[in-house]
Amino acid sequence: MNSNPALGVFFHWLGGSSLWQPLRSLQRRQTLGMGDGKQKPVLWIKGSGGDIGSIKREGFATLHLDRPRALEGRYRGVEHEDETVSLYPLCTFGNNPIAASIDTPLHGFLPFPHVDHLHPDWGIVLATAANGSQKVEEFNRHFSHRLILIPWQCPGFELAVMLRKAMEANPGYDGVVFGGHGLSTWEQTQKECYLNTITIIDHFGQFVSEPVERQGESLFGGVKWETLSMSRFAHEKAPTSRRKSVAFRLAILKLSIIAGLLVLPLAAHTQGTSFDNGFTTL
């Protein structure tokens, strides 16, 4: 789900997708390795630095879903966020060497089986707008969505805690815009999640494009200076004698520059002074 020209959807920058999968649906040897034989959810999330458009099964990190959530009990605040991120490897399921994304808790803290986290250009327009909260509200009214906006916070555990609190305070929302960052959407199945994601992004595009199309050339105050068309320029050529004079002067200037670059350094070797920056004076 990286770039899909057929759908007119282009996701520049990397994002992430995740899903929960019951342990029993994996290899039986892994089920027995848990010791109690019970179903326990495993979080599959795009490995750090991976590309969603070309990722294979082996490109996903796998984590016991309950363990990233349990880290909140050890979380000492944003000043100590890095120490919490360093504990992600302890949440790994199986012998998986793929490093989990920094956005792992953004997926793990959401109570949905399928989560997409992306940075679409149209979504970034709202995420970085100075009046982003107002625009998200307008967007919701116009397209009957229920998105919330969370103010900018560096990606990591603190942002996940902010997300969890926002979702608990606003149940029933279908997506979240992270200020200055990107978009997260979710659903109960992979297909529903994908459709929800591309629908919201398409609506973002319409929302951003409509005022631009409506204002047309008046956007940003309209045209202040007009450029000369080729036909007009052709009829307003300078006199031949003047053009020849300008061309001659440009030729002399060009030769002078060449002489300064090639001849002067050679002369300076014997009679001039050479500076450290490579330029020479006589």
C-alpha positions, 0 to 999 in steps of 0.5 A, spaced: 500 500 500 505 504 498 503 508 491 498 505 487 497 509 480 491 505 478 487 508 484 490 515 483 493 514 490 500 516 492 503 515 498 510 519 499 514 517 505 514 510 509 508 508 513 506 502 517 501 497 517 499 492 522 494 486 524 493 482 530 493 474 528 492 469 533 498 464 535 494 458 533 494 460 526 501 460 525 506 454 526 503 449 531 510 449 534 510 456 536 503 455 539 506 449 543 512 453 545 507 458 549 507 453 554 499 453 555 496 452 548 492 458 549 490 463 543 494 469 544 494 475 539 501 477 536 502 484 533 505 483 526 508 490 524 512 493 518 519 492 520 523 499 521 525 502 515 521 497 510 517 499 504 510 497 504 509 497 497 514 491 496 514 488 503 514 480 504 512 476 510 519 476 512 519 484 513 514 484 518 516 484 526 512 480 530 511 482 538 506 479 543 501 484 543 500 484 551 507 486 552 508 493 548 501 495 552 504 493 559 510 497 557 506 503 559 506 501 566 514 502 566 514 508 562 517 514 566 515 520 561 517 523 555 524 525 558 525 517 558 522 515 552 528 512 549 529 507 554 522 505 553 523 504 546 529 500 547 525 495 551 521 493 544 526 487 543 523 484 549 516 484 546 518 480 540 515 473 538 519 468 536 526 468 533 524 474 529 530 479 528 526 484 524 526 491 528 520 493 530 518 500 528 518 506 532 510 507 531 509 500 534 505 502 540 501 507 535 498 500 533 499 496 539 495 501 543 489 501 538 483 496 539 482 494 532 485 488 528 487 492 522 491 499 523 494 503 517 499 508 519 501 513 513 503 519 510 499 521 504 501 528 501 493 530 502 493 528 509 500 532 510 496 538 508 491 538 514 496 535 519 501 541 518 496 547 517 496 552 522 488 551 523 489 544 522 483 543 528 478 547 524 480 544 518 479 537 520 472 539 523 470 542 516 472 535 513 468 531 518 462 535 516 463 535 509 464 528 508 461 525 514 467 522 517 469 522 524 477 524 525 480 527 531 487 531 530 492 530 536 497 535 536 504 534 534 508 530 538 515 526 536 513 519 534 514 514 540 511 512 546 509 518 548 505 519 542 502 512 543 499 514 550 496 521 547 493 516 542 490 511 547 487 517 551 484 521 545 481 514 543 478 513 550 475 520 550 472 519 543 470 512 542 467 511 535 472 515 531 474 512 524 481 515 524 486 520 527 490 525 524 497 526 527 499 534 527 505 535 523 506 527 522 501 523 518 494 519 518 492 512 522 486 509 520 483 502 522 477 497 521 476 489 523 478 486 516 484 487 512 480 489 506 475 494 510 481 497 513 484 498 506 478 501 503 477 506 509 484 508 508 484 510 500 477 513 501 479 518 507 485 519 502 481 521 496 476 525 500 482 529 503 484 530 496 477 533 494 477 537 500 484 540 499 483 541 491 476 544 491 478 551 494 484 551 489 480 550 483 474 555 486 479 561 486 483 559 480 488 564 478 486 569 484 489 564 489 495 567 493 493 574 491 493 572 483 498 574 478 502 580 479 507 580 474 505 578 467 511 574 463 512 576 455 509 571 451 514 568 445 510 572 440 510 578 443 518 578 445 519 576 438 516 583 436 520 587 441 527 585 439 532 590 441 535 593 434 540 589 431 546 593 433 544 593 440 544 586 440 551 585 437 554 590 442 551 586 448 553 579 445 560 582 444 561 584 451 558 577 453 564 574 449 569 579 452 566 577 459 566 570 458 574 570 455 575 574 461 572 569 466 576 563 462 583 567 463 582 568 470 580 561 472 586 558 467 591 563 466 592 567 473 593 561 477 599 559 473 602 566 473 601 566 480 605 560 481 611 564 479 609 572 481 603 572 485 600 570 491 596 564 492 590 564 498 588 557 501 581 558 498 584 557 491 583 564 488 589 568 486 591 575 486 597 578 482 
